[in-house]
Amino acid sequence: MSEGKNPTISTHQNYYTENSKGDAIAYNGLKAGLKNRHLNLIALCGLIGPGVLIGFASALTAGGPVGLLVGFIVVGILVLAMTNSIGEENSFMDQNFALMGSRFVSKGFGATVGIYYCIIWITNIIAEYTSLTSAMESYTDTVPTYGWFLIFWAIFTAFQCLNIRWWGEAEYFLGFFKLAFLSGYYIFAIIYAGGGIKGHSPGNPFLNHPLNDGFKGIANSFVYAGVFYSGIEGISVIAAEARNPRKALPTAAKNTVFRVFYVYFGLTIFYGISVPFTDPMLHDPSKVMRSPMTIGLTNAGWANSKYYVTTMVWITCFSSINTGIYFASRSLYTLAKEGYAPKIFTKTTNRGIPYIAIHTCHLFGFLSILSYSTGSSVAYSYIVSVTGVACFIVWTAILWIHLRFRKGLEVQGISTDILPFKAIFFPWANYIGITIGIVLILVQSWSCFKPFDYKTFIDGYIMLPLFPLIWFCYDKFLFKKTGLIRYEDMDLTSGRRPDLDDNVGIALDNVEGEIEIMGTKSDSSRRFEEKNTSITETKQY
């Protein structure tokens, strides 16, 4: 290796094959079809759907505007630290955080994180369907609620079978639409709260009705913030189908800062100044899922605003439900690919679409029909609790995985100069994020203890003891090995495919450099090379 150059780690050349359609299929079996602009817009505003339009009603009722803002600020610190870690790790290797958990903690740990991530998105699919079908009843009561579900279920099933590029393009253009839509409401809220609409004023909700139910309201806001923030970590999952993971992931990670402040803080503030949490439309059992946006526009004098917001729900759900299916199915596919789930889920079409995993995850959408008998608001609250605590666990796990990754680089003598993107405020951001994550996991259902409510207790804490149990069972019975992976045994070589359009922080021809830096390659890296060199009909991109 020549002097004066930063050390680089080479990649193996057999990382892509070309199918009969001319598509670039990555070594993981998925099509590398998502461009840089796709990842950037998804990082900015992916998963903005009926949850943030309708679900915010429950969140605002639970904590009030101040409670909601505090909840989003505290959870936002955790989210920013977590995406900071993802940006560094995924700019180095294009595998999602569950697989990196298998590399840097233990195989069972990575498998458990992957399972929890599947649970997050399956419950999100159910929640979004619940919100969507409830909203569609605003149009007409001629079509039964389950009828709306079946219509949309068929549409989303068909769309998921299309080329991954279709999903990327849909998210790209819908991203601009959603940002424009939110910006329009922000402008309206400022005018409305400032007395710019003659004869109509919301008063001053932040001053007159700031917090509902004290600390309990803030604790409830933590859970809702966890649900609404979910999806930001998805850039790690998307990396597996990105054309240029080395180039695009650092930029996408930085874009999440804008998303946290403009989208989530923005919604919290502008809902808070236009709708008091004491508004009867939020507390009416038949309207508890009604959007604060609808309430604000209606109170400002637009009697039929519910039709407008319902249309926005219908349009944005095309993004959120499709993205939920995408994240759930790719997580399941990855688990199966690594031997952590049945191999049947690894089946793909010739264009790299994991159709078995897609349809299996999407079938869980039918569980949303069960909410019709007990009320959509009750069903939504249970789903929120499960999803919220699972998010906190996964985000905290990502921060720990990153700490071990950095320690592995240090022990194996690899300079951080090879990293295309370095996490800021490392390691203090990780320590603070992990501390917040643990606290949030423990307090998010604390109110169930006095008086004790076993239903709330189970719903709020069942995911906590299940995590170490699943982790132990995987390591002990499936992999026949317990304990953490030693830093010197970590595989820091394989899993780094080159960009198709840009080569960033990577050397394709420096095999000697890899050996010089890494010394003797680990068993897992050697097995990866042996598997990879068996690929035929390889095209160099």
Helices and strands as residue ranges (DSSP letters): E 16-18, E 24-26, H 36-45, H 50-50, I 51-55, H 56-92, H 97-104, H 107-136, H 145-160, H 164-193, H 205-208, H 214-229, G 232-234, H 235-238, G 239-241, H 245-258, I 259-265, H 266-274, H 280-283, H 292-299, H 305-337, G 343-346, H 355-363, G 364-370, H 371-374, H 376-411, G 416-418, H 428-443, G 446-448, H 454-461, H 463-473, I 474-478, G 487-489, H 511-518, H 523-532
